[in-house]
């Protein structure tokens, strides 16, 4: 399965992501700049903030209440499809997902 990150400068990075891996860990493995994952995926840092491409928003799902609260603390501006990428776990239905890394 694949995921693509679009960087603020327009470059993109596509990587293989195994099922069950969250998209923050996948970004770190693929050296995606701007995705830090400071808390290791425990939903307490918001440094894994991404904007899910609109076409993928439904498949990626909506943030839970706590994730919502954490998104308000993110450095970059929120978008309607903002998610904390440590909370999105790769599944076959997300194969090909596109995420935008917000300007920090
Ligand atoms: S890695 Fe810290 S909230 Fe996602």
Boltz pocket constraint, residues with backbone or C-beta under 6 A from the ligand:
constraints:
  - pocket:
      binder: B
      contacts: [[A, 24], [A, 36], [A, 37], [A, 38], [A, 39], [A, 40], [A, 41], [A, 42], [A, 43], [A, 44], [A, 45], [A, 46], [A, 47], [A, 48], [A, 70], [A, 84], [A, 85], [A, 86], [A, 87]]
      max_distance: 6.0
